[in-house]
Amino acid sequence: MKIVFLGTGTSVGIPMIGCACPVCTSENPRNRRRRASLYVQAAGRHIVVDTPPDFREQVLAYGVARVDAVLFTHSHADHVFGFDDIRRFNTIQGDRIPAYGAPGTIADLRRIFDYVREEPATPGLFRPRIAFVEIAGPFRLGGVEIRPLPVTHGTKPTLGYLFRAEGRSAGYVPDCHEMPDEIVSALQGVDVMILNALRHRPHGTHLTVADSLRLLERIGAERSYLVHMCHDLEHEETARSLPESVAVSYDGLVLEW
């Protein structure tokens, strides 16, 4: 299994427009965070989780050459507004690409991107060709088993995902404020766990660093990574404050095991 962190920031990205704080003006490239997105390669499948506004830039920066499926966590702007750039992969691959999400998320995608087509492409028009799939439970993409993980994040129906393939596993929950006990149980013992940690101060729809660490201790992954971080968290300083089994993710980080 191989994972590439395409983006690790919160909705406004880092640096934040109009901000001159030490993180936003840092020369450390690990403090530059595009909006959150993940690229998972396993059992011969290439899966993108979320298409943020930075998606085109992420694909070019990290060499994403194929997309077999797109999984959406929810329909907030910072997770979907790069969806149109999937059309380039339609052209490269010569086929439709399935897009998975909760029913409410799929409904929002159909409304926002009302020009997206499921039927064969019209000659001369380059629009995303998508097979929309409403998630009703666990499913498979070839040899990859995927379990949706419903969590609480504001009012939008929001999912994380648990991936299993060839004896390896990874959990990804980039937007969460509360995680039900049954989801914690489903994630216990995964090889890699990726969980949001917005900042230290409380927030109405996101986990704090302390909240995230408490959940990660219960999940007990071999390795864990914080993601979806705002400019309150300086990379090196935050990394030094974490337990040995937990790390701060950064754009372009590659995990392979």
C-alpha positions as CSV (number, residue, x, y, z in Angstrom):
1,M,0.0,0.0,0.0
2,K,1.2,3.5,-0.9
3,I,-0.2,6.8,0.3
4,V,0.7,10.3,-0.9
5,F,-0.5,13.3,1.1
6,L,-1.6,15.6,-1.7
7,G,-2.7,18.3,0.8
8,T,-2.7,18.6,4.6
9,G,-4.1,22.0,5.3
10,T,-7.5,23.3,6.4
11,S,-10.1,25.1,4.2
12,V,-8.1,28.3,3.7
13,G,-4.7,26.7,3.1
14,I,-1.3,27.8,4.4
15,P,-0.1,30.5,3.8
16,M,-3.5,32.1,4.5
17,I,-4.4,35.1,2.4
18,G,-3.5,38.3,4.1
19,C,-1.7,36.7,7.0
20,A,1.9,37.5,8.1
21,C,2.1,35.1,11.1
22,P,5.3,33.1,11.6
23,V,3.8,30.0,10.0
24,C,2.3,31.7,7.0
25,T,5.6,33.5,6.3
26,S,7.8,30.4,7.2
27,E,10.5,29.3,4.8
28,N,10.0,25.7,5.9
29,P,8.2,24.0,3.0
30,R,6.4,21.7,5.5
31,N,4.5,24.7,6.7
32,R,3.0,25.2,3.3
33,R,-0.3,23.3,3.2
34,R,-2.7,22.9,0.3
35,R,-6.2,21.8,1.1
36,A,-6.6,18.2,2.3
37,S,-6.5,15.4,-0.3
38,L,-5.1,11.8,-0.3
39,Y,-3.8,9.5,-3.0
40,V,-4.0,5.8,-2.2
41,Q,-2.4,3.1,-4.3
42,A,-3.1,-0.5,-3.4
43,A,-3.8,-3.8,-5.2
44,G,-3.3,-2.1,-8.5
45,R,-5.9,0.6,-7.9
46,H,-5.3,4.3,-7.8
47,I,-7.8,6.2,-5.5
48,V,-8.1,9.9,-4.8
49,V,-9.9,11.0,-1.7
50,D,-11.4,14.5,-2.2
51,T,-10.7,17.0,-5.0
52,P,-10.0,20.3,-3.3
53,P,-9.5,23.6,-5.2
54,D,-5.7,22.8,-5.3
55,F,-6.3,19.5,-7.0
56,R,-4.7,20.3,-10.4
57,E,-1.6,21.8,-8.7
58,Q,-1.4,18.7,-6.4
59,V,-1.6,16.3,-9.3
60,L,1.1,18.1,-11.1
61,A,3.4,18.5,-8.1
62,Y,3.2,14.8,-7.0
63,G,3.0,13.0,-10.3
64,V,-0.5,11.6,-10.1
65,A,-0.8,9.7,-13.4
66,R,-3.9,7.7,-13.0
67,V,-7.2,7.9,-11.1
68,D,-9.4,4.8,-11.0
69,A,-11.9,6.2,-8.5
70,V,-12.7,9.3,-6.5
71,L,-14.0,9.0,-2.9
72,F,-15.5,12.1,-1.3
73,T,-15.6,12.6,2.5
74,H,-18.2,15.4,2.2
75,S,-19.3,18.3,0.0
76,H,-17.7,21.4,1.6
77,A,-15.9,23.6,-0.9
78,D,-12.4,22.8,0.2
79,H,-13.0,19.1,-0.6
80,V,-14.9,19.2,-3.9
81,F,-14.1,22.4,-5.9
82,G,-11.3,20.8,-8.0
83,F,-13.7,18.1,-9.3
84,D,-13.7,19.5,-12.8
85,D,-10.1,18.5,-13.3
86,I,-11.0,14.9,-13.2
87,R,-11.9,15.4,-16.9
88,R,-8.2,15.2,-17.8
89,F,-8.0,11.7,-16.5
90,N,-11.1,10.8,-18.5
91,T,-9.2,11.8,-21.6
92,I,-6.0,10.0,-20.6
93,Q,-7.8,6.8,-19.6
94,G,-10.5,6.9,-22.2
95,D,-13.3,5.9,-19.8
96,R,-15.7,7.1,-17.1
97,I,-14.4,7.4,-13.5
98,P,-16.6,6.4,-10.5
99,A,-17.2,8.9,-7.8
100,Y,-18.3,7.6,-4.4
101,G,-19.9,9.5,-1.5
102,A,-22.8,9.6,0.9
103,P,-26.2,10.2,-0.8
104,G,-26.2,13.8,0.4
105,T,-22.7,14.4,-0.9
106,I,-23.6,12.9,-4.3
107,A,-26.7,15.1,-4.5
108,D,-24.6,18.2,-3.8
109,L,-22.0,17.2,-6.5
110,R,-24.8,16.7,-9.1
111,R,-26.1,20.2,-8.2
112,I,-22.8,22.0,-8.1
113,F,-21.4,20.4,-11.2
114,D,-24.7,20.1,-13.1
115,Y,-22.8,19.8,-16.4
116,V,-21.0,16.5,-15.4
117,R,-22.2,13.7,-17.6
118,E,-22.5,9.9,-17.1
119,E,-23.2,9.1,-20.8
120,P,-20.5,9.0,-23.5
121,A,-18.6,12.2,-24.2
122,T,-19.9,14.6,-26.8
123,P,-17.1,15.1,-29.5
124,G,-15.3,18.4,-28.9
125,L,-16.6,18.9,-25.3
126,F,-14.3,18.1,-22.4
127,R,-16.4,17.6,-19.3
128,P,-15.9,15.1,-16.5
129,R,-17.4,11.7,-17.3
130,I,-18.5,10.3,-14.0
131,A,-20.3,7.3,-12.7
132,F,-21.8,8.6,-9.4
133,V,-22.2,5.9,-6.7
134,E,-24.1,6.5,-3.5
135,I,-22.3,4.6,-0.7
136,A,-24.7,2.3,1.3
137,G,-22.0,0.3,3.2
138,P,-18.6,-1.3,2.7
139,F,-17.6,-1.9,-0.9
140,R,-14.6,-3.1,-3.0
141,L,-12.5,-1.5,-5.7
142,G,-10.8,-4.6,-7.2
143,G,-8.6,-6.0,-4.4
144,V,-9.2,-3.0,-2.1
145,E,-11.8,-3.3,0.6
146,I,-13.2,0.1,1.7
147,R,-15.4,0.7,4.7
148,P,-17.1,4.2,5.0
149,L,-16.8,5.7,8.5
150,P,-19.6,8.1,9.4
151,V,-18.4,10.9,11.7
152,T,-19.7,14.2,13.0
153,H,-18.6,17.4,11.2
154,G,-21.0,20.2,11.3
155,T,-24.3,19.6,9.4
156,K,-23.0,17.9,6.3
157,P,-23.0,14.1,6.1
158,T,-19.3,13.3,6.5
159,L,-17.3,10.1,6.0
160,G,-13.8,8.9,6.7
161,Y,-12.5,5.7,5.1
162,L,-10.8,2.5,6.2
163,F,-8.8,0.8,3.4
164,R,-7.7,-2.8,3.5
165,A,-5.6,-4.5,0.8
166,E,-3.1,-7.4,0.7
167,G,-2.9,-7.6,4.4
168,R,-2.3,-3.9,5.0
169,S,-4.7,-1.2,6.3
170,A,-5.1,2.5,6.7
171,G,-7.7,4.8,8.1
172,Y,-8.3,8.4,6.9
173,V,-10.6,10.9,8.7
174,P,-9.7,14.4,7.6
175,D,-12.7,16.3,8.9
176,C,-14.2,15.3,12.3
177,H,-15.5,16.8,15.5
178,E,-16.9,13.6,17.1
179,M,-16.2,10.0,16.3
180,P,-18.7,7.4,17.4
181,D,-17.4,4.5,19.6
182,E,-18.2,1.9,16.8
183,I,-16.0,3.8,14.4
184,V,-13.2,3.9,16.9
185,S,-13.6,0.1,17.3
186,A,-13.6,-0.4,13.5
187,L,-10.3,1.4,13.3
188,Q,-8.5,-0.2,16.2
189,G,-5.2,-1.8,15.3
190,V,-4.9,-0.3,11.7
191,D,-1.3,0.0,10.4
192,V,-1.7,3.7,9.6
193,M,-4.2,6.2,11.0
194,I,-4.6,9.7,9.6
195,L,-6.8,12.0,11.6
196,N,-7.5,15.7,11.6
197,A,-6.2,18.1,14.3
198,L,-7.1,21.7,13.4
199,R,-5.3,23.5,16.2
200,H,-5.0,23.6,20.0
201,R,-8.0,26.0,20.7
202,P,-11.4,24.3,20.6
203,H,-13.4,24.5,17.4
204,G,-17.1,23.8,16.8
205,T,-16.6,21.3,13.9
206,H,-13.0,20.0,14.1
207,L,-10.9,18.1,16.6
208,T,-8.1,19.9,18.5
209,V,-4.7,18.3,18.7
210,A,-5.5,17.1,22.2
211,D,-8.8,15.6,21.0
212,S,-7.1,13.9,18.1
213,L,-4.3,12.4,20.4
214,R,-7.0,11.0,22.7
215,L,-8.7,9.2,19.8
216,L,-5.4,8.0,18.3
217,E,-4.5,6.5,21.7
218,R,-7.8,4.5,21.6
219,I,-7.3,3.5,18.0
220,G,-3.8,2.3,18.6
221,A,-2.4,2.3,15.1
222,E,1.2,1.4,14.5
223,R,1.8,4.8,13.0
224,S,-0.5,7.9,13.1
225,Y,-0.4,11.2,11.3
226,L,-2.2,14.5,12.0
227,V,-3.8,16.2,9.0
228,H,-6.1,19.2,8.1
229,M,-4.1,21.7,10.2
230,C,-4.4,25.5,10.3
231,H,-1.7,28.1,10.7
232,D,-1.8,27.8,14.5
233,L,0.4,24.7,14.2
234,E,4.1,25.1,13.2
235,H,5.4,21.9,11.8
236,E,8.6,21.3,13.7
237,E,7.2,22.7,17.0
238,T,4.1,20.5,16.8
239,A,6.2,17.4,15.8
240,R,8.4,17.8,18.9
241,S,5.3,17.8,21.1
242,L,3.8,14.6,19.9
243,P,4.1,11.0,21.2
244,E,6.6,8.8,19.4
245,S,3.9,7.0,17.4
246,V,2.3,10.2,16.1
247,A,3.8,12.5,13.4
248,V,2.7,15.7,11.6
249,S,1.9,15.0,8.0
250,Y,3.0,17.4,5.3
251,D,2.3,17.9,1.6
252,G,4.1,15.4,-0.5
253,L,4.7,12.9,2.3
254,V,4.8,9.4,1.0
255,L,4.1,6.3,3.0
256,E,4.8,2.9,1.6
257,W,4.5,-0.5,3.3
